[in-house]
Each structure stands twice: as structure tokens, then as C-alpha cells.
Amino acid sequence: MRLKDKSQGKLVQSLGLFSAFILTVSSVVGSGIYKKVAPMSAELLSAEWVIICWILAGIITLFGTLSNAEVAGLLADSGGEYVYFKKVYNKFFAFIFGWTTFTVIRSAAVASIGYVFAHSFNTLILLPTLPDSLVQVSILGIFSPFDNFGVKVLTVLLIIGLSYVNYRGLRLGEGLSKIVLLIVVISIFLIIISGLTIGGGSLHNFTTPATGFVHRSFFSSGFIQGIFAAMLAAFWAYEGWSATGYIGGEIKNPYRNLPLALVLGVLFTMLLYVAVNFTYLYVLPMDELISVHSSQNTIAAVAVVKKYLGETGGIFIAVLVLITTFGCTNATLLAPPRLYYAMAREGLFFKIASHIHPKFNTPSKAILIQAVWSSILVFSGSFDQLTDMLIFAAFIFYGATTLGVFILRKKMPDANRPVKAWGYPVVPALFIIFCMTLILVTLVGKPREALIGLALIAGGLPFYWFWSRNKIPETTSINSKS
């Protein structure tokens, strides 16, 4: 009999429904709640349409969440969509998803959100910069690693510090998310209450469009493009909800609690976003919000609160942005290493990522690999480009998960489904159509970002060929049903 490897721990089911709900919300609520109302206003020139786009983006996200929740209720395990795709499609498609998550989707999200934290810190305490001779150095005329050097160094230090927190245990990282989210939610409700009562705003601000607004037919090409551009901004704010699926193997009763956490988390986030953005539009006239967008160094929420609380309010919001992005970076770091662990234990990722720390029971090596790659992306300097690629890539796989609802209804018609996709088959079909539309619009409107994203996805092909040469028998699922 083979002796048990004392150096290898195991993942422990330690999180209940409330903890999974907290992690879902923490993974979503980041910089978008403070910033995205300004570019959306510049696109639409109408407060009413801005709120409509927040609601539409939330509903579309919820459609995707409901479909994801049905699949999660059947196949919940550490690895999230990687596990789902392997059973719905095949191991190759599951690998492509996992590789894309590592190279673009989650690592880029960690780098981008962490960068917003450091940039906000820089508005309070000026960080050092390098001489112009180094700042102007570029690689291939695209990447400027020494530009904004102090901000980038602080971003990397944040990633390393939070990775260490998660290295030492899931409960520690999850507990930190609870504390931060509590502070953020209370603060946002204070903004809503104070803005609607003492903010000096009015419904006139909300109902009066910006200068230059022209009523257009809903089906006119310009109007549709504006709606779509505004919704893309909102989707960045909603991005991250599916990450909770990566820790399915560490959630108690995952077949019930995981889908519930996803649906409840997105619903709560949607209500929070609509309420606080209505407050912004109630306090500041549309023209002023568009001016905020024109000034790249101004955050919409800061401009709103400063209007009625002065500089003290501005400092409060700057600190709140710090706390929010700190928590969102932590939550974004926490879940993906479980995916890399699930891939590595099947021989389809770097072997060391399959290690579970014997004391902390975390995928410690996978956490370190993620920290290194995210830090490299920080110094690439292409944050906006990474964000565009992130959304493009994410919706490819959101659509694939939703298609999986149809496939599993055929493959497993009699299986117990703790959660069923609402409005099946119409709602899941509409979400798939939307995903296809978004992908096509990005290919046409932002071909560079889309093609770079596709190139990074294709970059996984030689790795798959190399790793799949020596196949490792599939291990038993942590939560496999008998």
C-alpha cells in the first residue's frame, strides 16, 4: 500500500452560503461603481438611458448567472467552468478556457484592479517616478514598463501581499473580504442616503439631457452603437461574478449553495449599482458628468461627493476607492488558483500548481504562479487593452456555459437540478445571441484587442500538445456524486 504523502494537504469544504455570497459580491464590486457612470453619460447624453443601460446590463448578466447556476448545481467542483466544459464539451475546450483565464481573463483583472488601487493611493500620497529618459523606454513601441513606475511597484506589492494572505488559508482571505465588503457597502449606502437628502440634487438633473442631445429612433445605428458602448462599460463593472465557481470544492453543500450564491450575489450587486448611479445622476447634471469623463484623472463619485461635502468628501471617496479596490483585488486573487490546481492535477498545467499546502490547505504554488504572471502584466502598461481583451474573451466562455444548459438537458434529462435556468429555453437562447453579438461588435470595433485576445488563446495550443502527450488519469472529483 502506498503511504500518504505528508507534504500534500487537501481542499476543505469550509464555506457556507453567506461566505460564498460575500465572495461573489466582493469579486464584482470594484472601481466600476465609482467610475463608469461618466463614460456612459458621454455616450448617451441622457441620465434616463444611463440607468436603463445599468439595468439592462444587470439583467443580461443575471441571465448568464442563472444559466451558470444551473450548470454549477449539477457539476460544482473546484475549477468552475473548467470542470463544466470538460463534462459538457471535452478536455481540449476546458483547457482553452483555463489557459485563457490564466493568460488574460483573471490575471488581467487582478493587474487592472490592483492598478486602480495604486492610482487612487497616488492621488492621496504622491508616489515616486523615474527620470524621463527611462519613462520613454518602450518595448516594441507598445509596452512602457517604466512609465508610472511608482504606481506599478505599489500594484505589484499589493498583489504579493494579498497573495500571501490567500496562501495562508481560504478562511483568512474570505474573512478579509467580509470585513472590506461590509465597510464598502455601508459607505455606499451613506453616499446614496446623503446624496438624495443633502446633496442638493433634483429630479430636474435626472430628467434633463446633456447639451447636444438629439432624440433618435431606437433602431437608428448611432443610437444602438451608443447603447452597446455604454453597456460594455457597465459589463466591466459586473465582471467577476463567475469566479466563485472556482472554489466549488471548498463550499459546503455546493450543489445548492454555489448557484444560490451566484444568483443572490448578482441580484444584490445590480440593486446596489442602480441605486448609487441614480444618486450620481440626481446630484450632478449630465453636462458636469460628461466634463468628468473628459478629465481622465477625475473619478465621477469623487466629483459628486465633493459637490456637497467639499474636500473632506473627496478624501472620503478616495479612501473608499482604495478600500473597495483592495477588497476586489483580494477576491479576484482568491478563486482562480483553484482552477489552475484542477488543471494541473490532470497534467494540463504547470505540475507544481497541483500542490496543496500541508498546513494551510491551499493551492499554494498555483497562487504563487498567478502572482508572478499578474505582476508581469502590471508592467506591460496596457491596462485598457487588457480590459477590452478580458471582456471579449470572457463572453466567449459565458456563451459556451449557457449553451451547456441545452446540452446537459439532453445528456442528463433526469438529473436533479437544485437551480433551473429561468425562462428556459428563451432566456438562455437570448443570452447566447447577445454573447455572439458582443464578440462580433468587438471584432469589428476593436480588432486589435480582439485579435490579440485570440492570439493569446491560440498560444495555449502548443502547451496543450506538450502536456497532453503524457496523459494523467483523471482524479476523482472532490464532490462527485455517487
C-alpha positions, 0 to 999 in steps of 0.5 A: 500500500502506498503511504500518504504523502505528508507534504500534500494537504487537501481542499476543505469544504469550509464555506457556507452560503453567506461566505460564498455570497460575500465572495461573489459580491466582493469579486464584482464590486470594484472601481466600476461603481465609482467610475463608469457612470461618466463614460456612459453619460458621454455616450448617451447624453441622457441620465434616463438611458444611463440607468436603463443601460445599468439595468439592462446590463444587470439583467443580461448578466443575471441571465448568464448567472442563472444559466451558470447556476444551473450548470454549477448545481449539477457539476460544482467542483473546484475549477468552475467552468473548467470542470463544466466544459470538460463534462459538457464539451471535452478536455481540449475546450476546458483547457482553452478556457483555463489557459485563457483565464490564466493568460488574460481573463483573471490575471488581467483583472487582478493587474487592472484592479490592483492598478486602480488601487495604486492610482487612487493611493497616488492621488492621496500620497504622491508616489515616486517616478523615474527620470524621463529618459527611462519613462520613454523606454518602450518595448516594441513601441507598445509596452512602457514598463517604466512609465508610472513606475511608482504606481506599478511597484505599489500594484505589484506589492499589493498583489504579493501581499494579498497573495500571501494572505490567500496562501495562508488559508481560504478562511483568512482571505474570505474573512478579509473580504467580509470585513472590506465588503461590509465597510464598502457597502455601508459607505455606499449606502451613506453616499446614496442616503446623503446624496438624495437628502443633502446633496442638493440634487433634483429630479430636474438633473435626472430628467434633463439631457446633456447639451447636444442631445438629439432624440433618435429612433431606437433602431437608428445605428448611432443610437444602438452603437451608443447603447452597446458602448455604454453597456460594455462599460457597465459589463466591466463593472459586473465582471467577476461574478463567475469566479466563485465557481472556482472554489466549488470544492471548498463550499459546503453543500455546493450543489445548492449553495454555489448557484444560490450564491451566484444568483443572490450575489448578482441580484444584490450587486445590480440593486446596489449599482442602480441605486448609487448611479441614480444618486450620481445622476440626481446630484450632478447634471449630465453636462458636469458628468460628461466634463468628468469623463473628459478629465481622465484623472477625475473619478465621477463619485469623487466629483459628486461627493465633493459637490456637497461635502467639499474636500473632506468628501473627496478624501472620503471617496478616495479612501473608499476607492482604495478600500473597495479596490483592495477588497476586489483585488483580494477576491479576484486573487482568491478563486482562480488558483483553484482552477489552475490546481484542477488543471494541473492535477490532470497534467494540463498545467504547470505540475507544481500548481497541483500542490496543496499546502500541508498546513494551510490547505491551499493551492499554494504554488498555483497562487504563487504562479498567478502572482508572478504572471499578474505582476508581469502584466502590471508592467506591460502598461496596457491596462485598457487593452487588457480590459477590452481583451478580458471582456471579449474573451470572457463572453466567449466562455459565458456563451459556451456555459449557457449553451451547456444548459441545452446540452446537459438537458439532453445528456442528463434529462433526469438529473436533479437540478437544485437551480433551473435556468429561468425562462428556459429555453428563451432566456438562455437562447437570448443570452447566447445571441447577445454573447455572439453579438458582443464578440462580433461588435468587438471584432469589428470595433476593436480588432486589435484587442480582439485579435490579440485576445485570440492570439493569446488563446491560440498560444495555449495550443502548443502547451496543450500538445506538450502536456497532453502527450503524457496523459494523467488519469483523471482524479476523482472529483472532490464532490462527485456524486455517487 
